[in-house]
Amino acid sequence: MKKTSYALVVPALLLSVLVVSGCGAFRSTKQWEKAKQEAPLEIPPGLDTPSTSAALVIPDAGSGSGTTAGASAAAPVSDGFILADAPDAAYKRIGEVLSVGDVGSVTAHDDDTHTYQIAATAGAPEAKRGFFKRMFGGGNKNPDEAIEGGPQATQGGGNKHSVVLTVNPSGAGSEVRAQGDASGVRRVIDALKSRLGVK
């Protein structure tokens, strides 16, 4: 090699080492080494936190409002979705979905007000197995049959939840609203959304 290439390579190498070091050679101490512990903050006397001793009091047995099940004492829940259909067409489509009977049984309906009274069954709306469970899950085609109290066990008439389903006009489409017990409303709305293709 030529002398000129060494004369260029050596200073370039020294300059790159200096740049890579981050100029740390010029600093003698780091800022965090000089840090000191400060005194803790003090709360002024008028801003004390409220007492939380009564926040988690467990009531005596039998001192409730007369209901024994926590779910029956819950307030009614309302949930819904929007369909692009006219109210009459949406009411008819929902009636066809409910006539299958796996969501629950229709106990009453009013065609004038587009209202269904449903006794929804407890459990998941659909017991689908995933891809890997279907491919590698073994011989049992329905795993919920073996589970006592699973979704298939309760669909046969176990725990029923009262749900009122109404179809109202909303803009160019219709609003489907369910009101009643939380688990029944969730079951009916989820089943209707999946079967009607609503996201």
N, C-alpha and C positions, 0 to 999 in steps of 0.2 A: 504494500500500500504506500501511498505517498504520504509525505510529512504533512501536507495540507489537510488530508482527511483526518489524521490524528489531532491536529490542531483544532479541527471543528468538532470532532466526536467527544473529546475529553471535556471541554467547557460545556457542551450540550448535556453530557451525562451529569456533570456536577450541578448544572442549573436544574435539571429534572429532579435530582435527588432533593435539592433545596425546596422546589415547588411541592413535591409529594410529601415532604415532612410537614407541610402546612405552616411554615414559619414558626414552628414551636420552639425552635432553638433560641428565638429572640425573647421569649417570655420566661421569666424566672419562676413565677408562682401562678397557680390556677385560682380562679375566683371562688370556687367551691371550697378550697382549702382555707379561705379566710372567713367562711360563714360561721356565725355564732348562734346559739340557741336563744330565741327571744322569749320573753315572759308570755305565758298563756293569756288569751283574751279573757276579760272579766265581763260578766253580764251585769248591766246596771241594776240597782235594786228594784226599780219599777217594772222591769221587763223579764221577770222570772217566768219560766214555763208553767202552764197550768198543771194541776195535779192530775195524774193519770191512774190513781189508785182505784177509782170506781169504773174505769173504762172497760175492764174485762171481768165483771162480776158474773159468776155463774148463778143463775136463779135456783131456788129450791125446787125440788121435785113436786109437780102438781100445781105450781103457781102460774102456769101458762094461761092463755086466754080460752081454754077449753078444747083446743085442737091438739091432737097428739102427733100428727104427721107434719113435718116442716113444709112439705111440698103443698099440702092442702091449705096452709096458711099464707102461701105466697100470693101476691097480687096477680091479676091476669096480665098476660103479655100480649103484645100486638106486633105483628111482622107482616111484610107483604112484598109484592113486586109488581112491575108494570108489564102488561102484554100489549102488543101492537094491534090486536083484534078489537073489534067493536064489543061493547059489553054483552050483547046477546050471544055473539059467536064465542067469546071467551067463557061465558057461563056454560054454554053447551059443551065446549072442549073439556072444561074442568069436570063437568058431570060425567063425561065419558071416562076420564081418568079415574074418578072416584068410584065408578061402577065396577071396576076390577076388584075392589075390596081389600087389597093388601095393605092400604094405608089405614083403613078403618071402615066403619059402616056409616052410611048416611042415615041419620035418624029422622031428619026432616029437611024439607027444602021449600023455598018460596020463589016461584018463577017471576013474580012481579017485582020483588025487591032484589032478585039475584042473590039469594042467601042460601047457604047450606049449613045445617047443623050436623056435625060429624062426631062420632065416638071413635077417636083415633086410638089405635093400638100402640102399646109401648114397644120400643125397639127401633132398630135402624130401618130406614125405608127400603134399602136394598142390601142384601148380604152377598156382595160380589167378592170373589177372591182375586188377588192380584195375579199378575202374569207368572211370577216365579212360584207362587203357591199352586197355580194350576199346572205348571209344568213339572214341578219337583215336589209337590205337596204330599204325595202318597196316594193311597187308595180311597180315602174318605172324600167323597165328592162334596159334601156339605159339612164343614167342620162345626157349625153351630148346633147340629143335631146332638153331638156328644156333650156339649156344654149345657149343664143344667142352668136355666135362667137366661140363656142366650137369646138373641133376637128371634130365632125360629120358635123357641119355646113360648115366648110371650105373644106371638102373633095369633095363636090359636084362641085367644079370648081372655088373656090375662088381665093386666091393668089397663083400663080405658081412660082416656083424657077427653074432656069435652072441648070442642073447638067450633067456633062460628066463623064461617068463611063467607065473605061478601065480595061481589064484583061491582065496582062503581066506575062510571065514566071518568076518564082522566085525559084531557087534551084530545089527541087523535086516537088514543087507545083506551085501555081500561086498566084500573088498579085492582089487584087482587089482594085482599087483606084478611088475615086470620087473627082471631083473638081468642084467648083461653089459657089453659095451662101451658107453662113454658115448654115442657117436653113434647106435648101434643102439637103445639103451634110449630115448633121446629121440625117435627116429623112431617107434618102436612105440607109445610112450605118447601122443605127440601125435596120431598117426593114430587110435588107439582112442578118445581123448577126443573128437576132432572127429566121428567117425562114430557114437559112442554117445550124443552129446549131453551130455557131462560138461564142467563148467567148471572 
